Amino acid sequence: MAAAVADVRLLDLQQFVLLAPGFMLLWWGVLRMARATRRPAVLALAPWKIPLMALMTLGSFGVHVTLAVMSFRRGLRMGGFLFLVGIVCMLAMAGMARGEQRIALQWVEQSINWLGQGAFALGCVGLERSLRG
C-alpha cells in the first residue's frame, strides 16, 4: 500500500543501518539504568542533543514552509493551512520543552504533537493527490 503513495525503497535500505545503532544505544542506556548509578547516564544529558535538535527543528520548519507554499500555489488552501498548523504546533512544542516536566503537561504536549503530526499527514495526502491528478 505504501508503495502506491511514495517510493520507500530508500527507507527500506536504511532500516537496519539506523535501527541497529539505535537499539544498541538504547540497550546501553537500559543497562546503565539497571545498574542504578547515582550519576545520570551520558544519554540523559542534553548538551550533545542541542545541535541535533536545532538541525531537526530547522529542517522540519523548512519542510513545513515549503509544502505550505506549494499547497497555496496549487490552490490547496486547506493543505496550506494544515501545514501552518503543523508549524504552530512545532513552535508550541519547542516552547513547552523548557518548562518543568509533569504528567499533566506531558499529556498536553503529546496532544499538541498528535495535532501537528496529523495536520502534516493530512496536508501531505492532499498535496500528493493534487500532484498526481
N, C-alpha and C positions, 0 to 999 in steps of 0.2 A: 504494500500500500504506500509506504513512504517513497518508494522509487518513482511512483507516479507523480509525486509532488516536487521532489528535488533529487538531485544527484548526490547520494550519500556515500559513494564509494570511498571518498577521502576519509570520512569519519570511520568507516569500517576498517580502513588500513591503519588508522591511528589508535584504534580502540585499545589494544594491548600495550602499545607504546606509552599511552597515558595512564591506563589502569594499573599496570604493573608497579611503576614507582609510587603511584598514589596509594595503593594498598600496602606497599612496603613501609611507607612513611606513616600510614595510619596504624599499622601493626606496631611500629616502633613507638609511636605515641601511646598506644594502649599498654604496651609493656612498661613504659615509664610510669604510667598512671597506676598500673597494678603493683608496682614496687612501692608506691605511696611515698615518694620522696618529699621532703619538706619544701624544697625549692621548686618553682614551676618549671616544666619542661620547656625546652627551647621553642618548640612549636607553638606554645601558648603565648609567647611574647610577640608583640605586634610590630616592632620596628622593621623587621625584614619584609613584612607584608605590605607596608605602606606604598612603596613604589609599584608593586604589582596591582594593588587596589586602585592606585591613581591611573595606571595604564588601562585597567579594566573599565573604570568609570569613563575615561576619555573615549575609549573605543565604543562603549555602549552608547554614550551620548552621540557620537558621530554617526553610528548606525541608525539610531532613532531619528536624528535630524534629517539624514539623507533619505530615509524611507518616507518620512513625513513630507518632505519636499517633492519626492517622486509621486506620492499619492495626490497631493494638491495639484500638481501639474497635470495629472491624468484625470482630474475632476472627481477624485475619490475623497470628498470632504470628510466622510465618516472615518476612512482609513487614516487620513492625516490627523484627525482629532484623536484617534486611538493611539497613534504614535506619540502625540503630545501628552496624553495621559500617562503613557509609559515613562516619559521624561520627568514629569511631575512626581510620579511615584519613586523613580530612581533618586531624585534630589531629596525627597522626603526621607527615604531610607538612609541616605548619607547623613542627613541632619540628625536622625534618631540614633545613629550608631555612637554618637559622642556621649550620650546620657547614661544614666545608671541602668543596668540590665535587671528588670523584674519580669516575672512570669506574665503579668497582665500586659506589659509593654511588648513582650515577645509576640503575643497574640496579635497585637495591633500591627507590629512590624510585618509579621507573616501575612496578615490580611492585605496590607499595602503591597507587599511583594506579589501576592496572588493577583491582585487587581492589575498591577503593572505588567506582569508576565502574560496575563490573559489578554490585556489590551494589545500588547505586542503581537501575540499569536493571531488574534483576530485581524489586526491590521495587515499582517503578513499574508494571511489567507486571502483577504480581499484584494490586495495588491497583486498577488500571484495569479489570481483568477483574471484580473484585468490585463495582465501582461500576456497571458495565454490566449485570451479572447480577442 
